[in-house]
Amino acid sequence: MRLASKVALVVGAGTLKNTFSIAGQLGNDAAAAIRFAQEGASVICADRSLAVAQETAQRTCSEGGLAEAIELDATNSGQIDAVSQQVAKSYGGIDVLHTNVGIEIQGDLLEVQDDDWDRLMTVNVRASMATARAFLPLMRSRGAGSISNVSSTASLKWSPMQFLSYSTAKAAVNHMTRVIARQFAAEQVRCNCIIPGMIRTPHADALYPCEAAALEGHKLRDARCPMGRQGSPWDIANAALFLASDE
Ligand SMILES: NC(=O)c1ccc[n+]([C@@H]2O[C@H](COP(=O)([O-])OP(=O)(O)OC[C@H]3O[C@@H](n4cnc5c(N)ncnc54)[C@H](O)[C@@H]3O)[C@@H](O)[C@H]2O)c1
């Protein structure tokens, strides 16, 4: 068991619900929560929607893992602080923080709206910062810890999908990760970023207005991947597991 006796918090642990499903049923984050539990961690599944967090926790428990669900809006720093105090009380600390919340808002430079820009930065960047800020002291007092953030290859290169705010926010997550990693490395707290390419999740279905468009969209997404297929949420979960482990 690679995470035996560790406590892991997955923020954004649910899977987006869409009206149709081409991609499958599981998001990156839900898969990571399940993988962590399969390797022996006690997993706290946090999401702004309690229902989707419960779904992940139930699936985890049905496979013999240990998990609980909590409602947490990662844009609410007060709520994050309260959860960190609760985790300290219930579990005595934390070993792994995996933050995965992410939204997209379409729009190039000439289309992007200030309100959308601010909302996206709050969800995609500030939430990672605020969760790391709240949970780092718990890792410090344990003498070690692992923080992982989920970014995107949109942070590294131009993409034909026009998501200026998303690409910019994910680039900010990459560098925030570096800065946190460098500052706390000496205290044995690691901070890493997973930078997925296109992954076949319900979130990707939701980029399209209808089932037929999503079917075509997934074909194009597959074709744009060098292996001719998108990644699976388990690819991200396995990367998250490696970073969470002592390996
Ligand atoms: N699917 C892809 O192709 C792909 C590619 C690159 C990067 N990513 C990144 O992977 C991550 C997860 O993607 P996914 O496809 O599993 O998406 P998803 O939408 O299924 O998962 C995101 C989860 O975060 C939750 N969430 C959103 N805002 C929140 C908030 N304020 N507080 C708490 N929870 C919140 C949602 O309820 C959802 O359960 C995102 O950061 C996304 O940008 C996805």
The ligand as an SDF file (V2000), in Angstrom:
LIG
                    3D

 44 48  0  0  0  0  0  0  0  0999 V2000
  -10.6770   17.0340  -18.8060 N   0  0  0  0  0  0  0  0  0  0  0  0
   -9.6500   17.5500  -19.4600 C   0  0  0  0  0  0  0  0  0  0  0  0
   -9.4680   17.3650  -20.6710 O   0  0  0  0  0  0  0  0  0  0  0  0
   -8.6360   18.3680  -18.6880 C   0  0  0  0  0  0  0  0  0  0  0  0
   -7.4470   18.7080  -19.3400 C   0  0  0  0  0  0  0  0  0  0  0  0
   -6.5180   19.4530  -18.6600 C   0  0  0  0  0  0  0  0  0  0  0  0
   -6.7650   19.8540  -17.3610 C   0  0  0  0  0  0  0  0  0  0  0  0
   -7.9340   19.5090  -16.7610 N   0  0  0  0  0  0  0  0  0  0  0  0
   -8.1370   19.9590  -15.3810 C   0  0  0  0  0  0  0  0  0  0  0  0
   -8.4760   18.8560  -14.5680 O   0  0  0  0  0  0  0  0  0  0  0  0
   -9.2730   19.3060  -13.4630 C   0  0  0  0  0  0  0  0  0  0  0  0
  -10.5170   18.4610  -13.3070 C   0  0  0  0  0  0  0  0  0  0  0  0
  -11.0760   18.2190  -14.5130 O   0  0  0  0  0  0  0  0  0  0  0  0
  -12.3120   17.2120  -14.6760 P   0  0  0  0  0  0  0  0  0  0  0  0
  -12.3980   16.9600  -16.1230 O   0  0  0  0  0  0  0  0  0  0  0  0
  -12.2110   16.1090  -13.7110 O   0  0  0  0  0  0  0  0  0  0  0  0
  -13.4900   18.2110  -14.2680 O   0  0  0  0  0  0  0  0  0  0  0  0
  -14.7470   18.1440  -13.2760 P   0  0  0  0  0  0  0  0  0  0  0  0
  -15.5260   19.3840  -13.5990 O   0  0  0  0  0  0  0  0  0  0  0  0
  -15.4290   16.8340  -13.3790 O   0  0  0  0  0  0  0  0  0  0  0  0
  -14.1030   18.2840  -11.8400 O   0  0  0  0  0  0  0  0  0  0  0  0
  -13.9430   19.4960  -11.2000 C   0  0  0  0  0  0  0  0  0  0  0  0
  -14.6460   19.4230   -9.8520 C   0  0  0  0  0  0  0  0  0  0  0  0
  -14.3710   20.6350   -9.1660 O   0  0  0  0  0  0  0  0  0  0  0  0
  -15.5490   21.0380   -8.5200 C   0  0  0  0  0  0  0  0  0  0  0  0
  -15.4960   22.4770   -8.2620 N   0  0  0  0  0  0  0  0  0  0  0  0
  -15.6120   23.4820   -9.1690 C   0  0  0  0  0  0  0  0  0  0  0  0
  -15.5520   24.6740   -8.5300 N   0  0  0  0  0  0  0  0  0  0  0  0
  -15.3780   24.3980   -7.2090 C   0  0  0  0  0  0  0  0  0  0  0  0
  -15.2460   25.1790   -6.0510 C   0  0  0  0  0  0  0  0  0  0  0  0
  -15.3090   26.5200   -6.1020 N   0  0  0  0  0  0  0  0  0  0  0  0
  -15.0650   24.5750   -4.8570 N   0  0  0  0  0  0  0  0  0  0  0  0
  -15.0220   23.2150   -4.7630 C   0  0  0  0  0  0  0  0  0  0  0  0
  -15.1750   22.4060   -5.8280 N   0  0  0  0  0  0  0  0  0  0  0  0
  -15.3400   22.9910   -7.0470 C   0  0  0  0  0  0  0  0  0  0  0  0
  -16.6990   20.6560   -9.4550 C   0  0  0  0  0  0  0  0  0  0  0  0
  -17.9270   20.5380   -8.7510 O   0  0  0  0  0  0  0  0  0  0  0  0
  -16.1820   19.3170   -9.9950 C   0  0  0  0  0  0  0  0  0  0  0  0
  -16.6630   18.2420   -9.1940 O   0  0  0  0  0  0  0  0  0  0  0  0
   -9.5690   20.7840  -13.7210 C   0  0  0  0  0  0  0  0  0  0  0  0
   -8.6660   21.5760  -12.9690 O   0  0  0  0  0  0  0  0  0  0  0  0
   -9.2950   20.9170  -15.2080 C   0  0  0  0  0  0  0  0  0  0  0  0
   -8.9430   22.2390  -15.5660 O   0  0  0  0  0  0  0  0  0  0  0  0
   -8.8680   18.7700  -17.3920 C   0  0  0  0  0  0  0  0  0  0  0  0
  1  2  1  0
  2  3  2  0
  2  4  1  0
  4  5  1  0
  4 44  2  0
  5  6  2  0
  6  7  1  0
  7  8  2  0
  8  9  1  0
  8 44  1  0
  9 10  1  0
  9 42  1  0
 10 11  1  0
 11 12  1  0
 11 40  1  0
 12 13  1  0
 13 14  1  0
 14 15  2  0
 14 16  1  0
 14 17  1  0
 17 18  1  0
 18 19  2  0
 18 20  1  0
 18 21  1  0
 21 22  1  0
 22 23  1  0
 23 24  1  0
 23 38  1  0
 24 25  1  0
 25 26  1  0
 25 36  1  0
 26 27  1  0
 26 35  1  0
 27 28  2  0
 28 29  1  0
 29 30  1  0
 29 35  2  0
 30 31  1  0
 30 32  2  0
 32 33  1  0
 33 34  2  0
 34 35  1  0
 36 37  1  0
 36 38  1  0
 38 39  1  0
 40 41  1  0
 40 42  1  0
 42 43  1  0
M  CHG  2   8   1  16  -1
M  END
$$$$
